[in-house]
Amino acid sequence: MKFIKDSIRELKHVVWPTREETKKYFIIISTFIVLFGLYLFIFNSIFSEFIILLKDVFKS
């Protein structure tokens, strides 16, 4: 019970972000995730083509 009371007391000291800050951080994180996904997709495609090319070269 003491743990719960202490937790509630600590939560009262937390400074929660405003609605505008939350929107801003959401946009930043969403943009980062999309760009990182594109980065992974592009380099995965290039790497896959390179592996297929190597397979064809060493197959002959």
C-alpha positions in Angstrom: 0.0 0.0 0.0 2.9 2.3 0.8 4.3 1.7 -2.7 1.0 2.9 -4.3 0.8 6.0 -2.2 4.4 6.9 -3.0 3.7 6.3 -6.7 0.7 8.6 -6.7 2.7 11.2 -4.8 5.5 11.0 -7.4 3.0 11.2 -10.3 1.9 14.6 -8.9 5.4 15.9 -9.5 5.5 14.9 -13.1 5.4 17.7 -15.7 3.2 16.4 -18.5 3.7 17.7 -22.0 1.1 20.1 -23.4 -1.1 19.2 -26.4 1.0 21.2 -28.8 4.2 19.6 -27.5 2.7 16.1 -27.9 1.6 16.9 -31.5 5.1 18.2 -32.3 6.8 15.2 -30.9 4.3 12.9 -32.7 5.1 14.5 -36.0 8.9 14.3 -35.4 8.8 10.6 -34.4 6.4 9.7 -37.2 8.6 11.4 -39.8 11.7 9.7 -38.4 10.0 6.3 -38.6 8.8 6.8 -42.2 12.3 8.0 -43.3 14.0 5.1 -41.5 11.6 2.7 -43.1 12.4 4.1 -46.5 16.1 3.9 -45.8 15.8 0.2 -44.8 13.6 -0.5 -47.9 16.0 1.1 -50.3 19.1 -0.5 -48.9 17.4 -3.9 -48.6 16.4 -3.7 -52.2 19.9 -2.7 -53.3 21.5 -5.5 -51.2 19.0 -8.1 -52.5 19.8 -7.2 -56.1 23.5 -7.3 -55.3 23.1 -10.8 -53.8 21.2 -12.0 -56.8 23.8 -10.6 -59.1 26.6 -12.4 -57.1 24.6 -15.6 -57.2 24.3 -15.4 -61.0 28.0 -14.6 -61.4 29.2 -17.5 -59.3 26.6 -19.9 -60.7 28.1 -19.7 -64.2 
